[in-house]
C-alpha cells in the first residue's frame, strides 16, 4: 500500500511510482498499524527535557492502514508496551497492556462512513465536532475532507473497539 495515497499495490514484484523530492516513496503492508510520534514533539531526550518540552513520552499517533482482508498484528513498543490489533468483519480492536506511562493517543484510520460506535475499555466515546477535535477533547471525529477517522484519548492500558458499518470495512484511501 502506498503510504501517501492509500492505493493498494500488488506485492511480490517491482513497481514504478512517482518520487518527487518532497515525498519519498513509502510502502506499508495493507492492514498494518504504525505508531508514530506526534509532529509537535520537540525532543527525544526525555530525561533532559523536564516539563519544558514536548517529548515522545507525552503522546503517540497510531496510523491504521486499510485492508479488505481480515488481519491481526502484534508488536512491542520501545518501552515494553504490548499491543495487539485484530480486524474482524466490521470491527477493529486495538488492545494495549503493560504500558509504563499514561499517554495521549490519536488513532487515525480510513473509513467509508462514520463508525457505528467507538468504545474505549467498554466505555462509549462520543463524536466530536471540528472544534472538539482541534481542542484535543476525548472522542472521535470524522474528517470529511480525507475520509479519515480520528480517535482521541488519554490512558495507559486499554482496549479500543471501532465498529464499522456492515456495508464496508475500513477502506484504502
C-alpha positions as CSV (number, residue, x, y, z in Angstrom):
1,X,0.0,0.0,0.0
2,X,1.3,3.5,-0.9
3,X,1.6,5.4,2.4
4,X,0.8,8.8,0.7
5,X,-2.1,7.9,-1.5
6,X,-3.6,4.8,0.2
7,X,-3.5,3.0,-3.2
8,X,-3.2,-0.8,-2.8
9,X,-0.4,-2.3,-5.0
10,X,0.2,-6.0,-5.7
11,X,3.3,-7.2,-3.8
12,X,6.0,-9.6,-5.0
13,X,7.2,-7.6,-8.0
14,X,8.9,-4.3,-8.9
15,X,6.6,-1.3,-9.3
16,X,7.3,2.2,-10.6
17,X,5.9,5.2,-8.8
18,X,6.3,9.0,-8.8
19,X,9.1,10.1,-6.5
20,X,9.3,13.8,-6.1
21,X,12.0,15.1,-3.8
22,X,9.4,16.3,-1.2
23,X,7.7,12.9,-1.0
24,X,9.8,9.8,-0.9
25,X,8.0,6.5,-1.7
26,X,6.9,4.6,1.3
27,X,5.0,1.3,1.2
28,X,3.1,-0.4,4.0
29,X,1.6,-3.8,4.4
30,X,-2.2,-3.4,3.9
31,X,-4.0,-3.7,7.3
32,X,-0.9,-2.7,9.3
33,X,-0.8,-0.2,12.2
34,X,2.2,2.0,12.8
35,X,2.9,4.0,16.0
36,X,4.2,7.5,15.1
37,X,5.5,10.4,17.0
38,X,3.4,13.5,17.4
39,X,4.7,16.1,14.9
40,X,4.8,18.6,17.7
41,X,7.5,16.5,19.6
42,X,10.3,18.9,20.4
43,X,13.0,16.4,21.7
44,X,13.6,12.7,22.2
45,X,15.7,13.4,25.3
46,X,13.0,12.8,27.9
47,X,15.4,12.8,30.9
48,X,16.8,16.2,30.0
49,X,13.5,17.9,28.8
50,X,11.8,18.1,32.2
51,X,8.4,19.7,31.6
52,X,9.7,22.4,29.3
53,X,9.4,20.5,26.1
54,X,7.0,18.0,24.4
55,X,8.7,14.6,24.3
56,X,7.9,11.3,22.7
57,X,6.6,10.0,26.1
58,X,3.7,12.5,26.0
59,X,1.7,11.1,23.1
60,X,1.6,8.7,20.1
61,X,-0.3,8.7,16.9
62,X,-1.3,5.3,15.5
63,X,-1.8,5.3,11.8
64,X,-4.0,2.3,10.7
65,X,-3.9,1.3,7.0
66,X,-7.0,-0.1,5.4
67,X,-7.4,-3.6,4.2
68,X,-10.1,-5.6,2.6
69,X,-8.9,-8.8,4.3
70,X,-9.1,-9.8,8.0
71,X,-5.8,-9.1,9.7
72,X,-4.0,-9.3,13.0
73,X,-0.9,-7.7,14.2
74,X,1.2,-7.9,17.4
75,X,4.1,-5.8,18.5
76,X,6.0,-4.4,21.4
77,X,6.8,-0.6,21.7
78,X,10.3,0.6,22.7
79,X,9.2,0.9,26.4
80,X,7.8,-2.7,26.7
81,X,4.2,-1.7,26.0
82,X,2.5,-4.7,24.3
83,X,-0.1,-4.1,21.5
84,X,-2.4,-6.4,19.6
85,X,-4.5,-5.3,16.6
86,X,-7.3,-7.5,15.3
87,X,-9.6,-6.8,12.4
88,X,-12.8,-8.8,12.1
89,X,-15.7,-8.2,9.7
90,X,-16.9,-4.8,10.5
91,X,-14.8,-4.2,13.6
92,X,-11.2,-3.1,14.5
93,X,-9.9,-3.8,18.0
94,X,-6.7,-2.5,19.5
95,X,-5.6,-3.8,22.9
96,X,-2.6,-2.4,24.8
97,X,-1.1,-3.8,28.0
98,X,1.9,-3.2,30.2
99,X,2.2,0.5,29.4
100,X,4.5,2.1,31.9
101,X,3.0,5.6,31.4
102,X,-0.3,7.3,30.7
103,X,-0.2,8.9,27.2
104,X,-2.3,10.8,24.9
105,X,-3.3,8.8,21.8
106,X,-4.7,9.6,18.4
107,X,-5.7,6.6,16.3
108,X,-6.1,7.6,12.6
109,X,-7.8,5.2,10.2
110,X,-9.5,5.3,6.8
111,X,-13.3,4.8,6.8
112,X,-16.0,4.8,4.2
113,X,-18.6,6.1,6.7
114,X,-18.7,7.3,10.3
115,X,-18.2,4.4,12.7
116,X,-21.4,2.9,14.3
117,X,-19.7,3.0,17.7
118,X,-16.3,3.7,19.2
119,X,-15.6,2.2,22.7
120,X,-12.6,2.7,24.9
121,X,-12.3,-0.1,27.5
122,X,-16.1,-0.7,27.4
123,X,-17.0,3.0,27.6
124,X,-18.6,4.6,24.5
125,X,-16.8,7.6,23.1
126,X,-18.8,10.5,21.7
127,X,-18.5,12.0,18.3
128,X,-16.6,15.3,18.2
129,X,-17.2,18.3,16.0
130,X,-14.2,20.1,14.4
131,X,-13.7,22.4,17.4
132,X,-13.7,19.5,19.9
133,X,-11.1,17.6,17.8
134,X,-8.9,20.7,17.5
135,X,-9.2,21.3,21.3
136,X,-8.0,17.7,21.8
137,X,-11.1,16.5,23.6
138,X,-11.6,12.8,24.2
139,X,-13.8,11.2,21.5
140,X,-13.8,10.5,17.7
141,X,-14.0,12.8,14.7
142,X,-14.5,12.1,11.0
143,X,-12.6,14.3,8.7
144,X,-14.9,14.6,5.7
145,X,-12.2,16.1,3.5
146,X,-9.9,13.0,3.5
147,X,-12.2,10.2,4.8
148,X,-10.1,9.6,7.9
149,X,-11.5,8.9,11.4
150,X,-9.5,10.2,14.4
151,X,-10.0,8.8,17.9
152,X,-8.5,10.8,20.8
153,X,-8.0,9.6,24.3
154,X,-5.5,9.6,27.2
155,X,-4.8,6.4,29.2
156,X,-2.3,3.6,29.9
157,X,-3.6,0.1,29.2
158,X,-6.8,0.0,27.1
159,X,-9.0,-1.9,24.6
160,X,-10.3,0.3,21.7
161,X,-13.1,-1.1,19.6
162,X,-14.2,0.6,16.4
163,X,-17.4,-0.8,14.8
164,X,-17.8,0.0,11.2
165,X,-20.9,-0.1,9.0
166,X,-21.6,-3.6,7.8
167,X,-21.7,-2.4,4.2
168,X,-18.0,-1.6,4.2
169,X,-14.9,-2.1,6.3
170,X,-12.1,0.4,6.6
171,X,-11.2,1.2,3.0
172,X,-8.0,2.2,1.4
173,X,-8.0,5.9,0.8
